[in-house]
Amino acid sequence: TQSTGTPNLGMFWYLFTEMFEEFATFYLLVLQLFVFVFAAPLTVRLHRHPMLLVWTLIANQAAWRAYPALGDLACALALVPLLLGVVRELRFSFILGIAWLAVGLLAPIFWQMWIVTGSGNANFFYALTLVHTMAQIHLIVDTVAAVLKRDYLVKRPLDVPAVDAKAKEE
Protein backbone atom coordinates (compact mmCIF):
# COMPACT_ATOMS: atom_id res chain seq x y z
CA THR A 1 0.00 0.00 0.00
CA GLN A 2 1.04 3.59 -0.62
CA SER A 3 2.08 5.60 2.39
CA THR A 4 0.17 8.87 2.52
CA GLY A 5 2.86 10.69 4.43
CA THR A 6 2.55 12.88 7.43
CA PRO A 7 0.74 16.23 7.28
CA ASN A 8 3.03 19.15 6.49
CA LEU A 9 3.04 22.38 4.49
CA GLY A 10 3.59 20.43 1.26
CA MET A 11 0.87 19.81 -1.29
CA PHE A 12 1.20 16.02 -1.53
CA TRP A 13 -0.08 14.62 1.76
CA TYR A 14 -3.68 15.80 1.51
CA LEU A 15 -3.98 14.77 -2.12
CA PHE A 16 -2.80 11.25 -1.34
CA THR A 17 -5.14 10.86 1.62
CA GLU A 18 -8.13 11.70 -0.60
CA MET A 19 -7.31 9.69 -3.74
CA PHE A 20 -8.01 6.10 -4.66
CA GLU A 21 -5.12 3.73 -4.03
CA GLU A 22 -4.82 2.58 -7.66
CA PHE A 23 -4.04 6.13 -8.84
CA ALA A 24 -1.41 6.88 -6.20
CA THR A 25 1.60 5.77 -8.24
CA PHE A 26 0.53 7.76 -11.29
CA TYR A 27 0.00 10.96 -9.30
CA LEU A 28 3.23 10.46 -7.39
CA LEU A 29 5.08 10.31 -10.71
CA VAL A 30 3.23 13.34 -12.10
CA LEU A 31 3.82 15.44 -8.98
CA GLN A 32 7.51 14.52 -8.81
CA LEU A 33 7.99 15.45 -12.48
CA PHE A 34 6.08 18.71 -12.04
CA VAL A 35 9.21 20.54 -10.85
CA PHE A 36 11.19 19.46 -13.90
CA VAL A 37 8.52 20.46 -16.40
CA PHE A 38 9.29 24.12 -15.80
CA ALA A 39 13.07 23.85 -16.14
CA ALA A 40 13.33 23.81 -19.96
CA PRO A 41 10.83 26.63 -20.73
CA LEU A 42 12.27 28.83 -18.01
CA THR A 43 15.79 28.22 -19.28
CA VAL A 44 14.81 29.16 -22.82
CA ARG A 45 12.95 32.30 -21.73
CA LEU A 46 15.35 33.54 -19.03
CA HIS A 47 18.70 32.68 -20.65
CA ARG A 48 19.69 36.37 -20.55
CA HIS A 49 19.10 36.49 -16.79
CA PRO A 50 21.07 33.60 -15.26
CA MET A 51 20.70 34.75 -11.64
CA LEU A 52 16.94 35.06 -12.03
CA LEU A 53 16.83 31.65 -13.70
CA VAL A 54 18.70 30.00 -10.85
CA TRP A 55 16.54 31.74 -8.27
CA THR A 56 13.35 30.77 -10.13
CA LEU A 57 14.35 27.11 -10.29
CA ILE A 58 15.28 27.06 -6.59
CA ALA A 59 12.05 28.77 -5.59
CA ASN A 60 9.99 26.48 -7.83
CA GLN A 61 11.64 23.44 -6.30
CA ALA A 62 10.92 24.78 -2.82
CA ALA A 63 7.28 25.39 -3.67
CA TRP A 64 6.62 21.87 -4.94
CA ARG A 65 8.52 19.71 -2.45
CA ALA A 66 6.69 16.75 -0.98
CA TYR A 67 8.07 17.46 2.50
CA PRO A 68 9.08 21.12 2.61
CA ALA A 69 11.25 22.47 5.37
CA LEU A 70 11.74 26.02 6.52
CA GLY A 71 15.21 25.91 4.95
CA ASP A 72 13.72 25.45 1.47
CA LEU A 73 11.80 28.70 1.67
CA ALA A 74 14.65 30.41 3.53
CA CYS A 75 17.10 29.51 0.75
CA ALA A 76 14.85 31.03 -1.91
CA LEU A 77 14.12 34.13 0.16
CA ALA A 78 17.79 34.58 1.07
CA LEU A 79 18.63 34.93 -2.62
CA VAL A 80 15.96 37.61 -3.23
CA PRO A 81 18.33 40.51 -2.32
CA LEU A 82 20.49 39.49 -5.29
CA LEU A 83 17.52 40.52 -7.42
CA LEU A 84 17.12 43.85 -5.64
CA GLY A 85 16.38 45.81 -8.80
CA VAL A 86 13.52 43.45 -9.53
CA VAL A 87 12.20 43.34 -5.97
CA ARG A 88 11.46 47.06 -6.10
CA GLU A 89 9.11 46.42 -9.01
CA LEU A 90 7.04 43.68 -7.35
CA ARG A 91 3.38 44.59 -7.26
CA PHE A 92 2.08 42.41 -4.45
CA SER A 93 4.94 42.16 -1.95
CA PHE A 94 2.77 43.44 0.92
CA ILE A 95 0.09 40.81 0.28
CA LEU A 96 2.74 38.08 0.09
CA GLY A 97 4.20 39.24 3.40
CA ILE A 98 0.77 39.16 5.02
CA ALA A 99 0.11 35.68 3.59
CA TRP A 100 3.37 34.29 5.02
CA LEU A 101 2.72 36.02 8.33
CA ALA A 102 -0.73 34.41 8.50
CA VAL A 103 0.70 30.99 7.68
CA GLY A 104 3.47 31.42 10.25
CA LEU A 105 1.01 32.37 12.96
CA LEU A 106 -1.87 30.02 12.15
CA ALA A 107 -0.02 26.82 11.13
CA PRO A 108 1.11 25.91 14.67
CA ILE A 109 -2.33 26.77 16.05
CA PHE A 110 -4.19 24.65 13.48
CA TRP A 111 -1.70 21.81 13.95
CA GLN A 112 -2.25 21.91 17.70
CA MET A 113 -6.02 21.95 17.28
CA TRP A 114 -6.08 19.13 14.75
CA ILE A 115 -3.34 16.70 15.84
CA VAL A 116 -2.96 17.31 19.58
CA THR A 117 -6.40 18.28 20.88
CA GLY A 118 -8.49 16.71 18.11
CA SER A 119 -10.84 19.69 17.96
CA GLY A 120 -9.67 20.92 14.56
CA ASN A 121 -10.00 19.65 11.04
CA ALA A 122 -7.48 18.66 8.37
CA ASN A 123 -9.10 21.10 5.97
CA PHE A 124 -8.05 24.08 8.10
CA PHE A 125 -4.42 22.99 7.99
CA TYR A 126 -4.64 22.22 4.28
CA ALA A 127 -6.04 25.70 3.61
CA LEU A 128 -2.83 27.09 5.11
CA THR A 129 -0.88 24.75 2.86
CA LEU A 130 -2.65 26.25 -0.13
CA VAL A 131 -1.98 29.81 1.05
CA HIS A 132 1.70 28.99 1.65
CA THR A 133 2.16 27.44 -1.79
CA MET A 134 0.14 30.20 -3.47
CA ALA A 135 2.38 32.83 -1.88
CA GLN A 136 5.51 31.07 -3.09
CA ILE A 137 4.20 30.65 -6.63
CA HIS A 138 2.93 34.21 -6.73
CA LEU A 139 6.36 35.50 -5.68
CA ILE A 140 7.94 33.54 -8.54
CA VAL A 141 5.40 34.75 -11.10
CA ASP A 142 5.53 38.36 -9.90
CA THR A 143 9.33 38.41 -10.02
CA VAL A 144 9.58 36.90 -13.50
CA ALA A 145 6.81 39.22 -14.74
CA ALA A 146 8.68 42.27 -13.42
CA VAL A 147 11.85 41.24 -15.29
CA LEU A 148 9.98 40.51 -18.50
CA LYS A 149 8.13 43.82 -18.28
CA ARG A 150 11.42 45.66 -17.75
CA ASP A 151 12.96 43.86 -20.75
CA TYR A 152 9.95 44.79 -22.86
CA LEU A 153 10.18 48.46 -21.90
CA VAL A 154 13.92 48.53 -22.58
CA LYS A 155 13.44 47.06 -26.06
CA ARG A 156 10.41 49.16 -26.92
CA PRO A 157 10.47 52.46 -25.06
CA LEU A 158 7.27 54.41 -24.95
CA ASP A 159 7.03 56.69 -27.94
CA VAL A 160 5.89 59.86 -26.24
CA PRO A 161 6.06 62.81 -28.59
CA ALA A 162 7.78 65.82 -27.17
CA VAL A 163 5.32 68.63 -26.63
CA ASP A 164 6.80 71.96 -27.59
CA ALA A 165 4.94 74.81 -25.94
CA LYS A 166 5.76 77.26 -28.74
CA ALA A 167 4.65 74.86 -31.46
CA LYS A 168 1.41 74.28 -29.56
CA GLU A 169 0.63 77.99 -29.45
CA GLU A 170 1.10 78.45 -33.19
ABEGO torsion letter per residue (X at the ends): XBBAEBBBABAAAAAAAABBAAAAAAAAAAAAAAAAAAAAAAAAAAAABAAAAAAAAAAAAAAABABBBAAAAAAAAAAAAAAAAAAAABAAAAAAAAAAAAAAAAAAAAAAAAAAAGABBAAAAAAAAAAAAAAAAAAAAAAAAAAAAAAAAAABBBBBBBBBAAAAAX
